[in-house]
Amino acid sequence: MWKQLDVEGWNARRRGSLSEVMGPVQKIVDAVRERGDLALRELTERFDKVELDSMRVTEAEFEEAYSKVPPELVEALRAAEANINAFHSLQRPADMWLREISPGLSVGVKTAPLRRVGAYVPGGRAAYPSTVLMCAVPAKVAGVREIVMCTPPPVNPLTLVAADIAGIHEVYKVGGAQAIAAMALGTASIAPVQKIVGPGNVYVTAAKMLLRDEVDIDFPAGPSEIAVLADETAEPSYIAADMLAQAEHDPNAACILVTTDQVMANKVGRELEKQLARSERQDVLKRSLDNIGYTLATDLRSAAAVIDMIAPEHLSIQVSDPLAVLSGIHNAGSIFIGRYAAVACGDYASGTNHVLPTAGYASTYSGLDVMHFMKRSSVQVIKREGLESIGDTVEALAKAEGLTAHARSVSIRRQG
């Protein structure tokens, strides 16, 4: 199980699974494009073994969900929602700002929310009410009016309670690549959205990538990943626990330890074996073992460089001086500092978002936040004094480009 990894090969495996499913996913997308709701029903019966009478969750089903969820879990969801709301509220920009950069010339930005967005919440192997909150709360903070959610049937009551707490009442019992296609293209039952967010398996991620010409997406967010950067001061049992926590998400989950200490690597390997033996989700964990291992670095600077090459979804830094190491890292979705910062805290209740780019995409994308649900317009207020200050520059550059009408649109104002 525990082995030293070739990082380049490990990276290639993370990315390779996506390309392998593009063909089958394209067929699913085409079916939804051509046959709409009929295709959704057929695909749901084929993949989820569920015959759909009505795709949309009813108010009665929301009410029934509360009767099936223990009160302490409802309170836990509310507490998590409060922290997620608090963190994301800190991100919300001003509706508009203006600054005078020279006499008569003011510039700024106007920010507005998207009108309708779609959230994909995985199901099947487990219920993910936390993902409901992670997708919906920042959208609500941004000011989005319509939030649609798709999740595979049968829908777990806990997922519906989370949707209600988050303010989502347009929920459809549709999962997989077909759900992404439905939200992107629209069907008789599901009106199209402007943007789709949320994690999923490789089929969901592939559908998001294929439909980027039809709808905006957050980023590729596939099977879960963790990289742990550790020195000799780390606690091996904590590292092993974090790795197994991510591995239990999906058989394609990827976990790697980057360490400067071979002894630490050996200790973590022994801890993994001990903890795996008493873990409950053996079926998933044993299938993800091929994607678990470690690599050695000569020093912490080299270790940070390896992390940047990996660009992991989750990064746990467990070294004696973590902030010094943090300054040298540029590519990671969400970063956890210190031995007590369990990655699961970010999955649920620290307030940060757990919808994050995977498969190395953290090198170019940021995790889900309020700005994913907003668009920006630049604003300029130009008075006569301001026009005079930039008029010569505008006219000169316009004429140099051969755009004389551009130049004239400025000169006519200066002469008036």
C-alpha positions in Angstrom: 0.0 0.0 0.0 2.5 2.6 1.2 5.1 3.4 -1.4 7.4 6.1 -2.6 5.8 7.9 -5.6 7.1 9.4 -8.7 5.4 12.8 -8.6 5.2 13.3 -12.3 3.6 9.9 -12.8 1.2 10.5 -9.9 0.2 13.8 -11.4 -0.4 12.2 -14.8 -2.7 9.6 -13.3 -4.7 12.3 -11.6 -5.3 14.0 -14.9 -5.6 11.0 -17.1 -9.0 9.7 -15.8 -10.8 12.8 -17.1 -9.8 12.3 -20.8 -10.8 8.6 -20.6 -14.5 9.5 -20.0 -14.9 12.4 -22.5 -16.4 10.1 -25.2 -19.2 8.5 -23.1 -20.0 11.8 -21.4 -20.4 13.5 -24.8 -23.0 10.9 -25.7 -24.9 11.7 -22.5 -24.8 15.5 -23.2 -26.0 14.9 -26.8 -28.9 12.8 -25.5 -30.1 15.5 -23.1 -29.6 18.1 -25.9 -31.8 16.1 -28.3 -34.4 14.5 -26.0 -34.5 16.7 -22.8 -36.6 15.3 -20.0 -37.1 11.9 -21.7 -33.3 11.4 -21.8 -33.1 12.5 -18.1 -35.6 9.8 -17.1 -33.9 7.1 -19.2 -30.4 8.0 -17.9 -31.6 8.1 -14.3 -33.2 4.7 -14.6 -30.0 3.3 -16.2 -27.5 4.8 -13.8 -29.4 5.3 -10.5 -32.0 2.5 -10.9 -34.7 5.0 -10.1 -37.9 5.6 -12.1 -38.8 9.3 -11.9 -42.4 10.4 -11.7 -41.5 14.0 -10.9 -38.0 15.4 -11.1 -38.5 18.4 -8.8 -38.6 17.9 -5.1 -41.9 19.0 -3.6 -42.6 21.1 -0.6 -44.1 18.0 1.1 -40.7 16.2 0.6 -38.9 19.1 2.2 -41.2 18.9 5.2 -40.9 15.1 5.4 -37.1 15.4 5.4 -37.1 17.3 8.7 -39.1 14.5 10.4 -36.3 12.1 9.4 -33.3 14.1 10.5 -32.4 14.2 14.2 -32.6 17.7 15.7 -28.9 17.8 16.7 -28.0 17.3 13.0 -30.3 20.2 12.0 -28.5 22.4 14.6 -25.1 21.2 13.3 -26.1 22.3 9.8 -27.3 25.6 11.1 -24.0 26.2 13.0 -22.0 25.3 9.9 -24.1 27.6 7.7 -23.4 30.5 10.1 -19.7 30.1 9.9 -19.7 29.6 6.1 -21.9 32.8 5.9 -19.5 34.7 8.2 -16.4 33.8 6.1 -18.0 34.5 2.8 -19.6 37.8 3.9 -16.0 39.1 4.4 -15.4 38.5 0.7 -18.4 40.5 -0.7 -17.2 43.6 -2.5 -18.9 47.0 -2.5 -21.7 47.3 -5.1 -19.7 50.1 -6.7 -16.6 52.2 -6.1 -15.2 55.2 -7.8 -11.8 56.9 -7.5 -10.6 60.1 -9.1 -7.2 59.4 -10.6 -6.7 62.8 -12.2 -8.8 66.0 -12.3 -12.1 65.3 -14.1 -11.3 61.6 -14.5 -12.8 59.0 -12.1 -12.7 55.2 -12.6 -14.2 52.4 -10.7 -16.0 49.0 -10.7 -19.7 48.1 -10.4 -20.4 44.6 -9.2 -23.6 42.7 -9.7 -24.7 39.1 -8.9 -25.6 36.5 -11.5 -29.4 36.0 -11.8 -29.6 32.1 -11.9 -27.0 29.5 -11.0 -26.9 25.8 -10.7 -25.3 23.8 -7.9 -24.4 20.1 -8.3 -24.3 18.1 -5.1 -23.0 14.5 -5.4 -24.8 11.5 -3.9 -24.7 7.8 -4.3 -21.8 6.7 -2.0 -22.7 9.2 0.7 -24.9 12.3 1.5 -23.1 15.6 1.2 -25.3 18.2 2.9 -22.1 20.2 3.6 -21.6 20.7 -0.2 -25.1 22.1 -0.4 -24.1 24.8 2.1 -20.7 25.4 0.4 -22.4 26.0 -3.0 -25.4 27.9 -1.9 -24.2 30.2 0.9 -21.7 32.2 -1.2 -24.3 32.5 -3.9 -26.7 33.9 -1.4 -24.1 36.3 0.0 -23.4 37.5 -3.6 -27.1 38.2 -4.1 -28.1 35.5 -6.5 -31.9 35.3 -6.7 -32.4 31.8 -8.2 -30.3 28.8 -7.1 -31.0 25.5 -8.7 -29.7 22.2 -7.2 -29.4 18.8 -8.9 -28.5 15.7 -6.9 -28.8 12.0 -7.7 -31.9 10.1 -6.4 -32.9 8.9 -4.0 -32.2 12.2 -2.3 -31.0 11.9 1.3 -33.3 13.8 3.8 -30.2 15.4 5.3 -29.4 16.9 1.9 -32.9 18.4 1.6 -32.7 19.9 5.1 -29.4 21.5 4.2 -31.0 22.9 1.0 -33.8 24.4 3.0 -31.4 26.0 5.5 -29.4 27.4 2.6 -32.5 28.8 1.0 -32.6 26.4 -2.1 -36.1 25.3 -2.9 -35.7 24.4 -6.6 -34.2 20.9 -6.3 -34.2 18.2 -8.9 -33.6 14.5 -8.5 -31.1 14.2 -11.3 -27.5 13.3 -11.0 -24.3 12.7 -13.0 -23.3 14.2 -16.3 -27.0 14.4 -17.4 -27.7 16.8 -14.5 -24.9 19.1 -15.7 -26.3 18.9 -19.3 -29.8 19.7 -18.1 -28.7 22.8 -16.1 -26.5 24.0 -19.0 -28.9 23.4 -21.9 -32.3 23.5 -20.2 -35.2 21.0 -20.6 -38.9 21.3 -20.3 -38.6 20.8 -16.5 -35.3 22.5 -15.8 -34.7 26.1 -17.0 -31.0 26.8 -18.0 -28.6 28.5 -15.6 -25.8 31.0 -16.2 -23.2 29.1 -14.2 -22.8 25.7 -12.7 -20.7 25.1 -9.5 -20.0 22.1 -7.3 -17.8 19.0 -7.2 -18.5 15.5 -8.7 -16.9 12.4 -10.1 -14.9 12.3 -13.3 -18.2 12.1 -15.4 -19.6 15.2 -13.8 -16.3 17.1 -14.2 -16.0 16.0 -17.8 -19.6 17.3 -18.5 -18.7 20.6 -17.0 -15.6 20.9 -19.2 -17.6 19.9 -22.4 -20.3 22.4 -21.8 -18.2 25.5 -21.1 -19.3 27.0 -24.4 -22.9 26.8 -23.2 -22.6 27.8 -19.5 -19.9 29.2 -17.2 -18.5 26.8 -14.7 -16.5 27.2 -11.5 -13.5 24.9 -12.3 -12.8 21.2 -12.7 -13.6 19.8 -9.2 -13.3 16.0 -9.4 -12.2 13.3 -6.9 -10.8 14.6 -3.7 -7.1 15.1 -3.1 -4.7 16.0 -0.2 -1.0 16.7 0.0 0.6 16.9 3.4 3.9 18.7 3.8 5.6 17.5 7.0 9.0 17.5 8.7 10.2 15.4 11.6 8.1 17.3 14.1 4.7 16.2 12.7 2.4 13.7 14.3 2.2 10.6 12.1 -1.3 9.5 13.3 -2.8 12.9 12.4 -1.3 12.8 8.9 -2.6 9.3 8.3 -6.0 10.3 9.6 -6.2 13.2 7.2 -5.1 11.1 4.2 -7.7 8.4 4.9 -10.4 11.1 5.4 -9.9 12.3 1.9 -9.4 8.8 0.5 -12.8 7.7 1.7 -14.5 10.2 -0.7 -13.8 8.3 -3.9 -11.8 5.3 -5.2 -10.0 7.9 -7.4 -9.0 10.1 -4.5 -5.3 11.0 -4.5 -3.2 11.4 -1.3 0.5 12.2 -1.0 2.9 13.0 1.8 5.8 15.3 0.9 8.4 15.1 3.7 12.0 15.8 4.4 12.3 12.8 6.7 12.3 9.1 5.7 11.6 8.1 9.3 8.4 10.2 9.3 7.4 8.6 6.0 7.8 5.2 7.5 5.8 6.1 10.6 2.9 7.4 8.5 2.9 4.2 6.5 2.5 2.1 9.7 -0.2 4.5 10.9 -2.1 4.1 7.7 -2.1 0.4 8.0 -3.3 0.5 11.6 -6.1 3.1 10.9 -7.2 1.4 7.7 -7.8 -1.8 9.5 -10.4 -0.2 11.7 -11.9 2.1 9.1 -15.6 1.6 8.1 -15.5 2.5 4.4 -13.1 -0.3 3.5 -14.6 -0.8 0.0 -13.7 2.7 -1.1 -10.4 3.0 0.8 -8.9 -0.2 -0.5 -9.7 0.9 -4.1 -8.0 4.2 -3.6 -4.7 2.7 -2.3 -3.0 2.9 -5.7 -3.2 6.7 -5.4 -1.6 7.0 -1.9 2.1 7.4 -1.2 4.9 9.7 -0.3 7.9 11.5 -1.8 11.1 12.8 -0.2 12.5 16.3 -0.5 16.0 17.4 0.6 14.7 20.4 2.4 11.6 22.5 3.0 12.3 24.8 0.1 12.4 21.8 -2.2 9.3 20.4 -0.6 7.4 23.6 -1.3 8.5 23.4 -4.9 7.0 19.9 -5.1 3.8 21.1 -3.7 3.6 23.8 -6.3 4.1 21.2 -9.0 1.3 19.1 -7.5 -1.1 22.1 -7.0 -3.2 20.0 -4.6 -6.9 20.6 -3.8 -6.1 20.4 0.0 -2.7 21.2 1.5 -1.9 20.4 5.1 1.3 22.0 6.4 2.7 20.2 9.5 6.2 21.6 10.1 7.9 23.5 13.0 7.6 26.9 11.3 4.6 26.6 8.9 4.3 30.3 8.1 7.8 30.4 6.7 7.0 27.5 4.4 3.6 29.0 3.4 5.3 32.1 1.9 7.0 29.8 -0.7 3.8 28.0 -1.8 1.7 29.4 -4.6 -0.5 26.6 -5.8 -3.1 25.0 -3.5 -6.8 25.1 -3.2 -7.2 25.3 0.5 -4.4 25.4 3.1 -4.5 24.0 6.6 -1.8 25.1 9.0 -0.6 23.1 12.0 -1.2 19.7 13.5 -4.6 20.6 14.8 -6.0 21.9 11.5 -7.8 18.7 10.4 -8.8 19.1 6.8 -12.2 17.9 7.8 -12.7 21.2 9.6 -12.6 22.9 6.2 -15.0 20.3 4.8 -17.7 21.3 7.3 -17.4 24.1 9.8 -14.4 26.4 9.7 -16.3 28.5 7.3 -13.9 28.2 4.3 -15.2 26.6 1.2 -14.6 23.0 0.3 -15.5 23.2 -3.4 -12.0 23.4 -4.8 -10.1 22.8 -8.0 -8.5 19.3 -8.4 -6.1 17.5 -10.7 -3.6 20.3 -10.6 -6.0 23.0 -11.6 -5.2 24.9 -8.4 -2.3 26.2 -10.3 -4.7 28.4 -12.3 -8.0 28.4 -10.5 -9.1 29.6 -7.0 -11.6 27.7 -4.8 -15.3 28.6 -4.8 -16.0 32.0 -3.3 -18.4 34.9 -3.5 -16.8 36.4 -6.6 -17.7 33.2 -8.6 -21.3 34.4 -8.4 -20.7 38.0 -9.4 -19.7 39.9 -12.5 -17.9 43.2 -12.7 -18.3 46.2 -15.0 -15.7 48.9 -15.2 -17.0 52.5 -14.8 -15.5 55.7 -15.9 -16.8 59.2 -15.2 -15.1 61.7 -17.6 -15.7 65.5 -17.3 -14.4 68.1 -19.8 -11.3 68.6 -17.7 -10.7 64.9 -17.7 -11.2 64.6 -21.4 -8.6 67.4 -22.0 -6.1 65.5 -19.8 -6.2 62.3 -21.9 -7.5 63.7 -25.2 -4.1 64.0 -26.9 -3.2 60.5 -25.9 -6.4 59.0 -27.1 -6.3 60.8 -30.5 -2.7 59.9 -31.1 -3.1 56.2 -30.4 -6.3 56.0 -32.4 -4.7 57.6 -35.4 -1.7 55.3 -35.1 -4.0 52.3 -35.3 -5.8 53.8 -38.3 -9.1 54.3 -36.4 -9.8 57.8 -37.4 -13.5 57.7 -36.2 -12.2 56.8 -32.7 -10.0 59.9 -32.8 -12.9 62.1 -34.1 -15.3 60.9 -31.3 -12.8 62.6 -28.9 -11.9 65.7 -31.0 -15.6 66.6 -31.6 -16.1 66.8 -27.9 -13.0 68.9 -27.3 -14.1 71.4 -30.0 -17.7 71.6 -28.8 
